[in-house]
Amino acid sequence: MAKQAVQTEKKQAVYDESKIKTLSSLEHIRLRTGMYIGRLGDGSNMDDGIYILIKEVVDNAIDEYIMGHGSRVEMSLKKDTVTVRDYGRGIPLGKVIDCVSVINTGAKYNDEVFQFSVGLNGVGTKAVNALSSSFTVTSFREGRYFQASFSRGSLLDSKEGKSTEKNGTLVEFVPDSEIFGEYAFNQEYIEQRFWNYACLNSGLTLVLNGQKFYSANGLKDLLNAEVGEDRIYDEAYFKGDRIEFAFTHTQNYGETYFSFVNGQFTSDGGTHQSAFREGILKGVNEFYKKNYSGVDVRDGIAGAIAVKLTNPIFESQTKNKLGNTEIRGWIVGEVKSGVVDFLHKNNSASKRLEEKIVSNEKLRKELNAVKKEAKEAAKKIALKIPNLKDSKYHLGDKKGDESTLFITEGASASGSMVSSRDPYTQAIFSLRGKCQNMYSRKRADIYKNEELYNMMMALGIENGIEGLRYGRVVIATDADHDGFHIRNLLMTFFLTFFEELVVSERVYILETPLFRVRNKKETRYCYSPREKEEALQQISSPEVTRFKGLGEISPKEFGQFIGPDIRLVKVNIKSLKNINNTLGFFMGKNTPERRDYIMENLI
């Protein structure tokens, strides 16, 4: 025993002063990248790190405009090189190096210089510098310039001198492939962000590779682009010193919001969005001198709100949800006044809104009768939902943000997932096969369909996504024609009745391997024919397996596909106004146009 204790002691690492390490701030950014920019990714998702790098640089240019300096921002994208030029004040020449390489350095801690900025942590541009293989910043200021060049955060050289350029800052960088691996920019994602910037900063001109983005009417333009002709009345619009909002109603179900804080899109909302909803209800009830319920007033609403805050408090580093509680009162008050003023000045809109509210109230009462019948027929369903293997943690719990519901098809696929899942954060809902096509159906039809009703109750979204029980909803179907059809049926269901679930970026599609290439020494899983061909060239005497369905993947293997290395594709939409046309084309009645499309695109 004594000998064993000595051997154990020798094996243990010595913990002394030599083991204590201090990383420089830029080394820490490279080592713990996720703390600063969230996910890495390869550019296939609009939240991938390479887009966050662009955002951090452009945000600085926007901040200059917000403070009244420079009305134009230009960006060029050539392969992996990003160049951003603004015409603001320019970084003070003596502080250029510090501002892009020393953490907690910047003017945004000074309210006299920057009152409303997203990047208040003094990290943004430093993270871009640290995560770029090449990073050059040039400041033009009052007839002089200062330029500094870096690689992976390390200063290479600097120079200064006279300049004839207009005041402002020029940043050029190349994201580091050591950090991001193989990546590619999707220009559509950047165009969407530039359009948001333009609508949030009316009067600002943004140029992307020669394409111009400009909005004269702010959030009214954004909402009109999203909703289009689906609106029941022209958008209500209000703009104050610290708040701007717009809203209208459509014939769709649920509530859809686009909320922003100092130009940052808050996909998970927060106190500003909840105060916006409350203010609309109070304004409507004051104008009509009624006591309408919030559900009836807001069902079918599409709204956008942007607020400017001196000290925004976000609930995560990625700034998806605002946490400031002290702002509720003044936002509710301003929204309420703005709503009352709009309805007084727009008789046509006030009449149509009242008709919509009365219609919502009537439909809700009819729906309640159907709900009662459905619940009588499915007692205890809230606690024991058929085909649901629940997780321990849900949204609102300590680990709730990690909670995921996988919607899969058939017993064989769900069996492999149930055996390999993390029961604390991963739940499985198994479909019996193809669910009903809900395009053009009424909400009451959900209660007449046992499977969709059970799924809705499992998700907790019967009364809106405020009751959502999981952080992510993942569609996990086979990569074949039937699997793709089920995906379309599920997305039709969500976009028809719970489009806010998609808009709030909660819905994903699970990517699973199509092939397994292995020999006795190595196994490689391939998600595309290209990956398979690469594996065949690198593995000698390989055995190739084609996975036809999820049920063919053993539980032992499946664990790694829904574990830390899970591959997910986020379901997102360009604009709400195109949804109905798209669903009608693919999921509506079998039209000649759709038959022609299928015949033309058959492979």
Backbone torsions as a table, in degrees:
resi	resn	phi	psi	omega
1	MET	NA	-42.2	-180.0
2	ALA	-62.9	-41.6	-179.8
3	LYS	-64.0	-41.0	-179.8
4	GLN	-64.7	-39.3	179.5
5	ALA	-63.4	-39.4	179.3
6	VAL	-65.1	-43.5	179.8
7	GLN	-63.3	-41.0	178.9
8	THR	-62.3	-40.5	-179.3
9	GLU	-64.6	-37.5	179.6
10	LYS	-66.3	-36.0	-177.0
11	LYS	-71.8	-27.9	-177.7
12	GLN	-70.7	137.4	178.9
13	ALA	-67.5	140.8	177.9
14	VAL	-75.3	128.1	-178.8
15	TYR	-106.6	100.5	-180.0
16	ASP	-142.5	-169.7	-175.3
17	GLU	-57.7	-30.1	-176.8
18	SER	-69.0	-19.4	-178.4
19	LYS	-87.1	-8.6	179.6
20	ILE	-84.7	121.3	-177.9
21	LYS	-117.7	143.8	175.1
22	THR	-116.9	116.2	178.4
23	LEU	-89.6	143.2	170.7
24	SER	-67.2	160.5	-177.3
25	SER	-59.4	-39.6	-179.3
26	LEU	-72.8	-34.1	174.7
27	GLU	-62.5	-38.6	180.0
28	HIS	-65.5	-38.6	178.3
29	ILE	-61.5	-41.5	-178.6
30	ARG	-72.3	-33.1	-179.0
31	LEU	-79.0	-37.5	-177.4
32	ARG	-120.1	56.8	-173.8
33	THR	-56.2	-40.3	-176.5
34	GLY	-59.9	-27.1	179.0
35	MET	-66.3	-25.0	-173.3
36	TYR	-103.9	-35.5	-176.5
37	ILE	-127.1	8.5	-179.9
38	GLY	77.4	-134.5	-175.8
39	ARG	-74.0	156.9	175.9
40	LEU	-86.7	-74.7	176.5
41	GLY	75.1	177.5	-177.3
42	ASP	-119.1	10.0	179.9
43	GLY	99.2	-3.0	-178.9
44	SER	-81.7	-11.6	179.0
45	ASN	-120.2	138.7	-174.9
46	MET	-68.6	-10.5	175.9
47	ASP	-98.2	5.7	179.8
48	ASP	-64.5	154.9	-172.1
49	GLY	-57.1	-34.6	-177.2
50	ILE	-63.9	-28.7	176.9
51	TYR	-79.2	-29.6	176.5
52	ILE	-66.8	-36.0	176.7
53	LEU	-60.5	-45.8	177.6
54	ILE	-60.4	-44.9	-178.1
55	LYS	-58.6	-43.6	-177.7
56	GLU	-61.4	-39.5	-179.6
57	VAL	-72.6	-45.4	-178.6
58	VAL	-67.0	-35.0	177.7
59	ASP	-54.9	-39.9	178.8
60	ASN	-62.3	-40.4	177.8
61	ALA	-65.5	-40.4	178.4
62	ILE	-63.8	-40.6	179.1
63	ASP	-58.4	-36.8	177.2
64	GLU	-62.2	-43.9	180.0
65	TYR	-64.2	-42.7	179.9
66	ILE	-57.4	-35.5	-179.3
67	MET	-88.0	9.3	171.6
68	GLY	92.1	20.0	-176.8
69	HIS	-127.8	115.5	176.7
70	GLY	84.1	127.1	-178.9
71	SER	-117.6	20.5	-178.0
72	ARG	-147.2	135.0	175.8
73	VAL	-129.6	128.6	-178.3
74	GLU	-117.6	137.0	177.7
75	MET	-136.2	138.1	172.9
76	SER	-123.3	144.7	179.9
77	LEU	-129.2	113.1	178.9
78	LYS	-124.8	105.9	-175.1
79	LYS	55.3	-108.5	-177.5
80	ASP	-107.3	10.1	-178.6
81	THR	-102.9	124.6	-179.3
82	VAL	-110.4	129.9	177.5
83	THR	-126.5	127.4	-179.4
84	VAL	-126.9	127.7	179.2
85	ARG	-125.6	125.9	172.6
86	ASP	-116.2	169.8	-177.9
87	TYR	-124.3	42.4	177.1
88	GLY	-84.8	-147.4	-176.3
89	ARG	-79.2	-20.2	-174.8
90	GLY	81.9	143.6	177.6
91	ILE	-66.1	135.7	173.9
92	PRO	-49.4	128.2	-168.1
93	LEU	-58.3	-33.6	-178.2
94	GLY	-76.6	-6.9	-176.7
95	LYS	-120.9	12.1	-176.5
96	VAL	-59.4	-49.1	-177.4
97	ILE	-63.3	-45.6	-178.9
98	ASP	-62.4	-40.3	-174.7
99	CYS	-67.0	-21.9	-179.1
100	VAL	-111.6	4.1	-177.2
101	SER	-140.4	-11.4	-178.7
102	VAL	-112.9	116.3	-179.2
103	ILE	-59.0	147.2	178.7
104	ASN	64.9	31.0	174.7
105	THR	-120.8	129.4	178.4
106	GLY	162.2	169.8	-178.4
107	ALA	-90.4	-3.0	-174.4
108	LYS	-78.1	-2.0	172.0
109	TYR	-86.1	-6.5	-176.0
110	ASN	-106.9	109.9	-175.9
111	ASP	-65.7	-19.7	179.3
112	GLU	-73.1	-23.2	-176.6
113	VAL	-100.4	-45.9	178.5
114	PHE	-130.3	109.2	-179.9
115	GLN	-89.0	-37.7	-173.4
116	PHE	-126.7	87.2	-177.6
117	SER	-125.8	144.5	173.6
118	VAL	-77.7	-41.5	-173.2
119	GLY	-82.5	63.1	-176.4
120	LEU	-84.6	-1.0	-177.1
121	ASN	-92.5	1.8	176.7
122	GLY	65.1	27.5	-174.8
123	VAL	-114.1	-37.0	-166.5
124	GLY	-37.5	-71.3	-175.4
125	THR	-65.7	-28.2	178.1
126	LYS	-65.1	-37.7	178.2
127	ALA	-66.4	-40.1	177.5
128	VAL	-60.7	-44.7	178.7
129	ASN	-59.2	-50.3	-176.5
130	ALA	-65.2	-28.6	-174.0
131	LEU	-102.7	16.3	179.4
132	SER	-116.6	137.0	176.0
133	SER	-71.1	-26.2	176.3
134	SER	-140.8	129.7	-177.7
135	PHE	-145.1	121.6	179.3
136	THR	-129.9	131.0	177.6
137	VAL	-123.7	135.3	178.5
138	THR	-130.6	127.2	177.3
139	SER	-109.3	129.5	176.6
140	PHE	-108.8	125.3	-173.4
141	ARG	-152.2	113.6	172.9
142	GLU	51.4	51.8	173.7
143	GLY	83.0	4.7	177.9
144	ARG	-132.8	165.7	177.2
145	TYR	-138.7	158.2	171.7
146	PHE	-138.0	129.5	-178.2
147	GLN	-125.5	136.1	177.1
148	ALA	-132.0	136.3	179.7
149	SER	-117.0	138.6	-176.6
150	PHE	-132.7	162.4	168.0
151	SER	-138.5	117.6	-179.1
152	ARG	53.8	38.5	176.4
153	GLY	88.7	-10.9	-178.7
154	SER	-93.9	130.9	-179.0
155	LEU	-68.3	128.3	177.0
156	LEU	-96.9	-50.8	176.9
157	ASP	-163.1	169.8	177.4
158	SER	-149.3	155.5	177.4
159	LYS	-154.4	160.7	179.4
160	GLU	-149.0	163.8	179.3
161	GLY	171.4	-164.2	-179.1
162	LYS	-79.8	155.2	-178.8
163	SER	-150.2	147.5	174.2
164	THR	-103.6	3.1	-179.3
165	GLU	-71.6	153.2	173.7
166	LYS	-68.2	153.3	178.0
167	ASN	-54.4	148.8	177.3
168	GLY	147.0	-170.5	-176.3
169	THR	-130.6	139.5	176.5
170	LEU	-120.9	124.1	179.1
171	VAL	-123.2	131.9	175.5
172	GLU	-130.4	130.8	-178.4
173	PHE	-149.1	158.1	175.8
174	VAL	-125.8	113.8	179.0
175	PRO	-54.6	139.8	-173.4
176	ASP	-77.7	120.0	179.6
177	SER	-67.7	-19.2	175.0
178	GLU	-65.5	-29.6	179.9
179	ILE	-92.0	-47.7	-170.6
180	PHE	-96.4	-8.0	-179.0
181	GLY	66.5	-149.3	176.4
182	GLU	-76.7	123.0	-178.6
183	TYR	-140.5	162.4	176.0
184	ALA	-150.2	136.4	178.3
185	PHE	-77.4	137.4	171.6
186	ASN	-102.6	109.4	-173.6
187	GLN	-63.4	-27.1	178.9
188	GLU	-60.2	-39.2	179.1
189	TYR	-63.1	-41.4	-179.0
190	ILE	-69.7	-38.0	177.1
191	GLU	-60.7	-40.7	179.0
192	GLN	-62.3	-42.2	179.8
193	ARG	-66.4	-38.7	179.4
194	PHE	-67.3	-36.8	176.3
195	TRP	-63.9	-41.8	176.2
196	ASN	-60.5	-45.3	178.3
197	TYR	-56.4	-44.8	-177.6
198	ALA	-63.1	-43.1	-178.9
199	CYS	-70.7	-28.8	179.6
200	LEU	-82.8	-12.6	-177.6
201	ASN	-136.9	69.4	-176.8
202	SER	-56.7	134.6	-177.3
203	GLY	100.5	-16.6	178.4
204	LEU	-86.7	134.4	175.8
205	THR	-103.0	125.7	175.0
206	LEU	-116.3	140.1	-178.7
207	VAL	-126.5	126.0	178.5
208	LEU	-121.7	111.1	-177.9
209	ASN	48.3	41.9	177.8
210	GLY	89.0	-13.5	179.7
211	GLN	-87.0	129.1	-172.9
212	LYS	-95.5	137.2	176.6
213	PHE	-123.5	123.2	-177.1
214	TYR	-152.6	140.5	177.2
215	SER	-132.5	129.4	177.2
216	ALA	-92.4	-22.5	-172.9
217	ASN	-116.4	16.2	172.5
218	GLY	58.4	-132.9	-175.0
219	LEU	-64.4	-21.3	176.1
220	LYS	-64.3	-39.8	176.9
221	ASP	-66.3	-41.2	-179.4
222	LEU	-61.6	-46.7	-177.9
223	LEU	-67.6	-38.8	178.7
224	ASN	-63.3	-38.0	178.1
225	ALA	-67.8	-33.4	-179.4
226	GLU	-76.8	-43.0	-172.3
227	VAL	-94.1	-40.4	179.2
228	GLY	63.2	-136.0	-174.9
229	GLU	-78.6	-1.5	-179.8
230	ASP	-73.7	-11.8	-175.0
231	ARG	-70.7	147.2	-179.8
232	ILE	-84.1	-31.7	178.7
233	TYR	-145.1	160.7	179.4
234	ASP	-61.0	145.0	-173.1
235	GLU	-57.9	134.2	167.8
236	ALA	-72.9	140.2	-175.8
237	TYR	-143.1	138.3	179.0
238	PHE	-146.4	138.4	176.0
239	LYS	-137.7	122.9	176.3
240	GLY	-117.9	-166.4	-179.1
241	ASP	-67.9	-39.4	-175.1
242	ARG	-120.0	1.5	-176.8
243	ILE	-143.9	144.5	174.8
244	GLU	-140.7	135.1	177.5
245	PHE	-149.9	158.8	176.0
246	ALA	-148.5	149.3	175.5
247	PHE	-158.3	158.4	172.2
248	THR	-154.4	179.3	176.8
249	HIS	-121.3	150.2	175.1
250	THR	-125.8	-179.3	177.7
251	GLN	-88.2	4.4	179.5
252	ASN	-75.7	170.1	178.2
253	TYR	-93.1	159.6	172.2
254	GLY	76.8	-168.6	-178.7
255	GLU	-124.6	139.0	178.6
256	THR	-129.3	127.1	-178.4
257	TYR	-131.3	147.0	170.9
258	PHE	-122.4	111.5	-174.8
259	SER	-119.7	145.2	-174.6
260	PHE	-139.0	147.7	173.6
261	VAL	-129.7	117.7	-178.5
262	ASN	49.9	38.7	178.2
263	GLY	88.2	-7.5	-179.0
264	GLN	-90.0	125.4	177.1
265	PHE	-72.3	120.3	179.5
266	THR	-101.7	90.4	-173.8
267	SER	-65.0	-25.5	179.0
268	ASP	-97.5	10.0	176.7
269	GLY	72.6	-131.4	-177.7
270	GLY	133.2	-164.1	-174.0
271	THR	-64.8	-33.0	179.6
272	HIS	-67.0	-37.0	-179.7
273	GLN	-73.0	-41.9	179.0
274	SER	-66.8	-35.9	177.0
275	ALA	-68.1	-35.6	176.3
276	PHE	-60.7	-46.0	180.0
277	ARG	-62.9	-42.5	-179.5
278	GLU	-66.6	-40.6	-179.6
279	GLY	-64.3	-38.6	177.4
280	ILE	-61.6	-46.0	-179.8
281	LEU	-60.5	-46.4	-178.5
282	LYS	-65.8	-40.1	178.9
283	GLY	-64.3	-42.5	179.3
284	VAL	-63.0	-46.9	-178.4
285	ASN	-65.9	-34.7	178.2
286	GLU	-68.1	-42.2	-177.6
287	PHE	-66.9	-46.2	-177.0
288	TYR	-85.2	-6.6	-177.1
289	LYS	53.8	46.4	179.6
290	LYS	-127.2	179.3	177.0
291	ASN	-127.2	54.8	179.5
292	TYR	-62.8	150.1	177.4
293	SER	-80.0	155.4	179.6
294	GLY	-60.1	-35.9	-179.5
295	VAL	-62.4	-43.3	-177.4
296	ASP	-72.4	-36.0	-179.6
297	VAL	-71.2	-37.4	-170.2
298	ARG	-100.4	-10.8	-178.2
299	ASP	-65.5	125.9	-177.6
300	GLY	91.0	1.6	-176.8
301	ILE	-76.9	145.7	169.5
302	ALA	-128.2	121.5	-174.4
303	GLY	-137.3	157.8	176.1
304	ALA	-138.2	136.9	178.6
305	ILE	-138.7	139.5	175.9
306	ALA	-133.5	130.5	178.1
307	VAL	-123.3	153.6	175.7
308	LYS	-113.6	123.0	-177.8
309	LEU	-125.5	141.6	178.3
310	THR	-71.3	-41.1	-178.2
311	ASN	-130.2	75.1	179.2
312	PRO	-68.6	139.7	177.5
313	ILE	-116.3	114.8	-179.7
314	PHE	-102.0	153.1	-175.5
315	GLU	-85.6	0.0	176.0
316	SER	-157.5	165.2	180.0
317	GLN	-61.7	-31.8	-178.5
318	THR	-80.5	-1.2	170.1
319	LYS	59.4	43.8	-179.4
320	ASN	-88.5	-16.7	-175.7
321	LYS	-143.3	130.0	-178.7
322	LEU	-85.2	138.4	-176.5
323	GLY	-113.3	-6.3	-178.4
324	ASN	-60.0	121.0	-179.4
325	THR	-92.0	-23.0	-174.0
326	GLU	-73.0	-11.8	-175.5
327	ILE	-86.6	-12.0	-172.7
328	ARG	-55.2	-48.7	-173.4
329	GLY	-58.2	-51.1	-175.7
330	TRP	-72.8	-29.7	176.9
331	ILE	-68.0	-46.2	177.6
332	VAL	-56.8	-44.3	-178.5
333	GLY	-63.1	-46.0	-178.6
334	GLU	-68.7	-39.8	179.5
335	VAL	-65.3	-45.1	178.8
336	LYS	-56.4	-48.1	-179.7
337	SER	-63.7	-41.2	179.7
338	GLY	-64.3	-39.0	179.1
339	VAL	-65.6	-48.1	-179.9
340	VAL	-59.5	-44.4	-179.0
341	ASP	-62.8	-43.1	-180.0
342	PHE	-62.9	-45.3	-177.2
343	LEU	-67.6	-33.5	176.5
344	HIS	-66.0	-36.3	-174.6
345	LYS	-87.9	-11.8	-175.0
346	ASN	-129.8	87.0	-176.0
347	ASN	-62.0	-41.3	-178.8
348	SER	-62.7	-44.6	179.8
349	ALA	-65.2	-41.1	-178.3
350	SER	-64.7	-36.4	178.5
351	LYS	-67.9	-44.8	-178.3
352	ARG	-68.5	-35.2	176.8
353	LEU	-65.2	-42.2	179.8
354	GLU	-63.8	-40.2	177.2
355	GLU	-61.3	-39.5	179.4
356	LYS	-65.3	-42.9	-179.3
357	ILE	-64.5	-44.3	178.9
358	VAL	-62.9	-40.7	178.0
359	SER	-63.5	-43.4	177.9
360	ASN	-60.3	-40.8	-179.2
361	GLU	-63.4	-43.6	179.6
362	LYS	-63.8	-46.1	-179.6
363	LEU	-64.0	-37.2	-179.7
364	ARG	-64.3	-40.7	-179.8
365	LYS	-67.3	-38.6	176.1
366	GLU	-64.7	-40.8	-179.1
367	LEU	-65.9	-37.1	179.4
368	ASN	-61.1	-35.6	178.4
369	ALA	-66.6	-40.4	178.3
370	VAL	-67.2	-41.0	178.5
371	LYS	-58.5	-42.2	-177.8
372	LYS	-61.9	-42.9	179.1
373	GLU	-64.1	-42.8	-178.8
374	ALA	-64.9	-38.5	-177.9
375	LYS	-73.6	-32.1	175.1
376	GLU	-65.0	-34.8	-178.5
377	ALA	-81.2	-10.1	-177.3
378	ALA	-135.4	59.5	179.4
379	LYS	-62.3	145.5	179.4
380	LYS	66.4	11.0	-175.0
381	ILE	-67.6	-26.2	179.9
382	ALA	-66.6	-26.8	-179.2
383	LEU	-98.7	-35.6	-177.7
384	LYS	-126.1	84.6	-178.7
385	ILE	-87.9	123.4	179.7
386	PRO	-57.9	143.9	175.9
387	ASN	68.2	12.5	175.9
388	LEU	-109.8	123.0	168.9
389	LYS	-104.1	101.6	-169.9
390	ASP	-79.5	163.2	174.8
391	SER	-99.8	166.4	-178.9
392	LYS	-76.8	-41.0	-175.7
393	TYR	-103.3	146.2	178.8
394	HIS	-135.3	171.9	177.7
395	LEU	-53.2	133.7	-176.6
396	GLY	101.9	-22.7	175.3
397	ASP	-80.8	174.5	-177.8
398	LYS	-58.7	-42.6	179.7
399	LYS	-107.3	25.4	-173.3
400	GLY	-64.7	-32.2	-179.3
401	ASP	-64.0	-23.5	-179.9
402	GLU	-85.7	-8.3	-174.6
403	SER	-67.7	140.4	-175.4
404	THR	-138.8	134.7	170.6
405	LEU	-107.0	118.8	174.6
406	PHE	-91.9	123.6	174.9
407	ILE	-100.7	114.8	-175.0
408	THR	-126.7	172.1	-177.1
409	GLU	-112.7	132.3	171.9
410	GLY	78.3	158.1	-176.3
411	ALA	-71.3	-34.2	-175.6
412	SER	-67.5	-44.8	179.3
413	ALA	-66.2	-45.5	-178.8
414	SER	-66.9	-30.7	178.6
415	GLY	-61.6	-45.2	178.2
416	SER	-63.3	-39.6	-178.0
417	MET	-70.5	-41.9	-179.8
418	VAL	-60.9	-40.6	-177.9
419	SER	-69.5	-27.6	-173.4
420	SER	-109.0	-3.6	-175.3
421	ARG	-73.5	167.9	168.2
422	ASP	-92.1	107.3	-173.3
423	PRO	-66.6	-13.7	178.9
424	TYR	-75.7	-36.5	-173.8
425	THR	-125.3	-5.3	-175.8
426	GLN	-120.8	122.3	178.6
427	ALA	-112.1	154.2	-178.9
428	ILE	-125.7	128.1	171.5
429	PHE	-117.5	122.4	-174.1
430	SER	-103.6	122.7	173.8
431	LEU	-81.9	152.1	178.5
432	ARG	-78.1	-17.4	-177.4
433	GLY	164.4	-138.0	179.3
434	LYS	-76.9	126.2	178.7
435	CYS	-82.8	172.6	-176.0
436	GLN	-69.6	143.0	174.2
437	ASN	-76.3	115.3	-173.8
438	MET	-98.7	11.0	178.6
439	TYR	-63.8	133.4	177.8
440	SER	68.5	9.1	177.3
441	ARG	-91.2	166.7	-179.6
442	LYS	-91.2	161.0	-178.9
443	ARG	-61.5	-31.9	-179.6
444	ALA	-61.8	-24.9	-179.6
445	ASP	-66.1	-21.8	176.9
446	ILE	-60.8	-38.4	-175.1
447	TYR	-76.2	-11.1	177.3
448	LYS	-97.2	-1.4	-179.6
449	ASN	-117.5	106.8	-172.1
450	GLU	-56.6	-43.0	-174.5
451	GLU	-68.4	-46.9	179.6
452	LEU	-68.3	-34.9	176.2
453	TYR	-62.4	-46.9	178.6
454	ASN	-59.7	-41.6	179.9
455	MET	-65.0	-41.9	177.6
456	MET	-61.0	-42.4	-180.0
457	MET	-69.2	-37.4	177.4
458	ALA	-61.6	-39.9	179.1
459	LEU	-74.6	-24.5	-179.8
460	GLY	80.0	25.2	-172.8
461	ILE	-107.9	17.2	-178.0
462	GLU	-54.6	-40.8	-177.3
463	ASN	-107.5	26.4	180.0
464	GLY	111.5	167.3	-173.8
465	ILE	-78.2	-1.2	173.8
466	GLU	-61.1	-27.3	180.0
467	GLY	-92.0	6.2	-177.5
468	LEU	-53.7	131.4	-174.0
469	ARG	-94.2	-10.7	-175.0
470	TYR	-130.7	147.8	179.0
471	GLY	-70.4	-31.9	-179.6
472	ARG	-135.8	144.1	174.0
473	VAL	-115.7	114.0	-172.7
474	VAL	-114.4	120.5	176.2
475	ILE	-84.0	118.4	-176.0
476	ALA	-122.2	92.3	-179.0
477	THR	-121.8	166.2	177.5
478	ASP	-63.4	151.1	178.4
479	ALA	-87.6	54.2	176.1
480	ASP	-133.9	-176.7	-174.7
481	HIS	-61.3	-41.8	178.6
482	ASP	-64.3	-41.6	179.3
483	GLY	-62.3	-42.6	178.9
484	PHE	-65.8	-36.2	178.7
485	HIS	-64.4	-42.7	179.0
486	ILE	-64.2	-39.4	175.0
487	ARG	-55.8	-47.8	-178.5
488	ASN	-63.2	-38.9	178.8
489	LEU	-64.8	-41.2	179.7
490	LEU	-68.3	-42.4	179.5
491	MET	-68.0	-32.4	174.4
492	THR	-63.1	-41.7	178.7
493	PHE	-61.2	-49.8	-178.1
494	PHE	-65.9	-44.4	-176.8
495	LEU	-72.1	-23.7	178.6
496	THR	-79.1	-43.0	-173.1
497	PHE	-113.3	-23.2	-175.2
498	PHE	-137.5	51.5	-175.7
499	GLU	-62.6	-25.2	178.4
500	GLU	-64.3	-23.1	176.0
501	LEU	-64.4	-37.8	178.4
502	VAL	-78.3	-43.5	-178.8
503	VAL	-61.1	-35.4	179.3
504	SER	-82.1	8.7	171.5
505	GLU	62.8	47.0	179.5
506	ARG	-103.8	-14.5	-172.1
507	VAL	-102.0	133.2	-177.8
508	TYR	-134.5	164.8	171.4
509	ILE	-117.7	132.2	-179.8
510	LEU	-80.7	130.3	173.1
511	GLU	-95.6	126.6	175.8
512	THR	-123.7	156.0	-175.8
513	PRO	-66.2	145.2	175.1
514	LEU	-89.7	-28.4	-175.3
515	PHE	-135.8	152.5	168.2
516	ARG	-121.0	122.6	178.5
517	VAL	-115.9	122.6	-175.3
518	ARG	-152.8	158.4	165.1
519	ASN	-133.2	-164.8	-175.5
520	LYS	-69.0	-21.7	-175.5
521	LYS	-100.5	-27.9	-170.6
522	GLU	-143.9	144.6	174.7
523	THR	-127.8	132.4	179.2
524	ARG	-132.4	133.7	179.1
525	TYR	-101.7	133.1	-172.5
526	CYS	-119.5	131.2	-176.5
527	TYR	-97.6	-1.1	179.6
528	SER	-154.7	160.5	176.0
529	PRO	-57.7	-34.7	178.8
530	ARG	-62.9	-44.2	178.2
531	GLU	-63.5	-35.6	178.7
532	LYS	-63.7	-44.0	-179.1
533	GLU	-63.4	-38.8	177.6
534	GLU	-63.8	-41.2	-180.0
535	ALA	-66.2	-39.3	179.8
536	LEU	-62.8	-31.3	179.4
537	GLN	-76.7	-23.7	-173.1
538	GLN	-102.8	-15.9	-178.5
539	ILE	-112.1	126.3	-177.6
540	SER	-82.7	145.0	179.4
541	SER	45.7	57.1	-173.6
542	PRO	-81.9	154.4	169.7
543	GLU	-109.0	127.5	-175.4
544	VAL	-110.4	128.4	176.4
545	THR	-117.5	130.5	176.3
546	ARG	-100.2	117.2	179.0
547	PHE	-81.8	113.7	179.9
548	LYS	-84.2	-23.6	-179.8
549	GLY	-156.0	165.1	-179.0
550	LEU	-63.1	-30.7	-177.9
551	GLY	-67.1	-16.2	179.6
552	GLU	-83.0	-9.9	179.8
553	ILE	-91.0	126.6	-176.8
554	SER	-68.6	153.2	178.1
555	PRO	-54.6	-38.0	-179.7
556	LYS	-61.4	-41.6	178.8
557	GLU	-73.6	-39.1	-173.2
558	PHE	-61.8	-30.2	-177.6
559	GLY	-54.6	-37.9	-177.5
560	GLN	-76.0	-20.5	-179.0
561	PHE	-84.6	-15.8	175.0
562	ILE	-119.3	18.3	178.6
563	GLY	-96.0	-151.2	-177.3
564	PRO	-58.3	-28.0	-178.4
565	ASP	-95.7	22.9	-178.4
566	ILE	-56.2	139.0	176.8
567	ARG	-107.5	119.4	-177.9
568	LEU	-125.5	142.6	173.1
569	VAL	-111.3	119.9	-178.6
570	LYS	-74.3	134.9	175.0
571	VAL	-84.4	115.6	177.3
572	ASN	-133.7	163.4	-176.4
573	ILE	-128.3	144.1	179.9
574	LYS	-70.2	-47.3	178.9
575	SER	-156.6	150.1	-177.4
576	LEU	-67.2	-30.0	-172.0
577	LYS	-65.8	-21.8	-177.8
578	ASN	-92.3	-7.7	-173.2
579	ILE	-61.5	-49.3	-174.5
580	ASN	-62.8	-41.0	178.5
581	ASN	-63.8	-41.7	-179.4
582	THR	-64.9	-47.0	179.2
583	LEU	-63.5	-39.5	179.8
584	GLY	-62.7	-38.2	-178.9
585	PHE	-69.0	-46.9	-174.4
586	PHE	-87.2	-30.6	-171.6
587	MET	-117.8	-2.1	179.9
588	GLY	-82.9	-159.0	-178.7
589	LYS	-65.9	152.6	-174.3
590	ASN	-71.2	92.4	-174.9
591	THR	-89.6	158.5	175.0
592	PRO	-58.7	-35.4	179.9
593	GLU	-61.2	-41.6	-179.2
594	ARG	-70.2	-38.8	177.7
595	ARG	-60.9	-42.6	178.9
596	ASP	-63.2	-40.3	-179.9
597	TYR	-62.4	-44.4	-179.5
598	ILE	-63.3	-44.5	-178.6
599	MET	-64.8	-36.8	-179.2
600	GLU	-71.6	-26.6	-174.6
601	ASN	-107.3	8.1	176.7
602	LEU	-65.4	138.1	178.2
603	ILE	-105.8	NA	NA
